Amino acid sequence: MPINTVFLDRDGVINYDRPDYVKSRNEFRFIPGSRKALALLAGSGMKVILITNQSAVGRGIITSAGLESIHRHLLAGVKAAGGRIDDILYCPHRPEDDCSCRKPRPGLLLQAAARHCLRLDQAVMIGDSAKDIQAARAAGCNAAYLVKTGHWQEALAELGAAGQVPDKVFANLLEAAGWIMATWRPEAARFPARDC
């Protein structure tokens, strides 16, 4: 089956995570190779969609406008390297808000599927945390991959305790993107991926 969509987590996958949250453009730092990975995926015909929890908004640490400024900076950096991100969906809520969009719940993935007319069984998710893998499973994604540039050790321990495992573990986003390009026949991707 061809893969039409790559969903990506943000912090710990594209950029370095921070224990005190990424609060400004100045605190946003690309992980080496992540822009090259996005450039590689850009030429594939697959959609590339960012799915990210950003509870710093709900906690009042950063405003929605501040987050959008960070995302404009991210998109500009990706575009300058020849890549693209087709959409960014984020959950602004705190864990205790019990929303449907915060990973590990699948709400953002389902929203993306509805917005872009996607089949989730033709999508993969790349993340650095257990929440990313669990959200992909809950949404019915074809595969869920873990990268070692974020919280992967905690993720493997949590997933193992729950009897879950990622489909593959990669050193970083670039390695994951290369494997997808070599394995999943992205040239077969067509949109819309389902009738809407």
VENMONOR-V165430 format. One line per field, one symbol per residue. phi: phi as a letter, one per 30 degrees, with the letter a starting at -180 (. if undefined). psi: psi as a letter, one per 20 degrees, with the letter a starting at -180 (. if undefined). burial: + if it has 9 or more other ideal C-beta (glycine too) atoms within 8 Angstrom, else -. A space follows every 50 residues. Layout:
phi: ???
psi: ???
burial: ???
This chain:
phi: .dccbccbdcdibcbddbdcidcaedcdbddejddddddddddciddbbd bbdbdedddidbdedddddddddeddddddcjcabdabcbccddeddhdc cdeddceddddddddchccddcbbccbbbdeddddddddiddabcccccb cddddddddddcibbddabcdaddddddddddcchddddbbddadc
psi: pqpipopprfpiggrprphjqoirhhipppppihhhghhghhjiiqqopp oppmihghijhqrhhgghgghggghghgghjjaqphqppqpiqqhiilri ippjqjghghgggghjlqohikqqppajrhhgghggghikqhqpqpqkjc khghghgghghjkqqqhqpqhrhggggggghihjlhiipqqqirp.
burial: -++++++++++++++++----+++---+-++-++++++++++-+-+++++ ++-+++++---+---++-+++-+++-+++-+-+-+-+++++++-----+- +++++++++++++--+++++-++++++++++++++++++-++++++++++ ++-+++-+++---+-+-+++-++++++++++----+--+--++---
